[in-house]
Amino acid sequence: MWSNLIFASNRLAVFAVLGLCLALAACASSEVDELPPPSTPTIAEYRLVAGDRVAVKVFGHEELSAIVDIAEDGMLELPLVGKVEARGKTALELRALVTEIVDRKFVIDPKVDIAIARYQPFYVLGEVNTPGSYDFVLGLNMRKAVAEAGGFTRRAAKSQVLLTRRTEHGQTVRDVSLDTSVYPGDVIEIKRRWF
């Protein structure tokens, strides 16, 4: 009986040590250099803003289709349909709104497609060779954005990338890595190294 008790307590000690080792390993592997910015939207959740260009296609009705820019007041103007509030809507929400208007006024059960033809630009500032605004494309990360801006200057602190991003909860500013995804409207600043 005592030998079984000693064996069980030794076994518990081994499991405790193994559990502690696994917990420490998990902590070590979870120390990532960054967390994703809060409320980072996916492109499907992207909310339209002034400056975005939208392609509206009503199948079988070219007179109702157009490629239009969202104006500063957040409206887009479609032929025959008139002005439609686009700011703050996703492409799917805008499609539902346009479909409802076209169904009510022009075509029974219309087939409408909305595609974002051009997103608002992103900006690269600081220690890059050509700071400025650049057209957003899908699949962009900080490394590619810096390449678009002519690459790092020789004084660039390549590990110090500051990202300013607008989210539904306001504006967030944080340090990120070069593998972080870029979204329309992002402002990327490359800091200067001190030595």
Summary of the structure (lengths in Angstrom):
residues: 195
radius of gyration: 25.8
end to end distance: 69.0
largest distance: 90.8
contacts: 534
relative contact order: 0.15
helix: 29%
strand: 32%
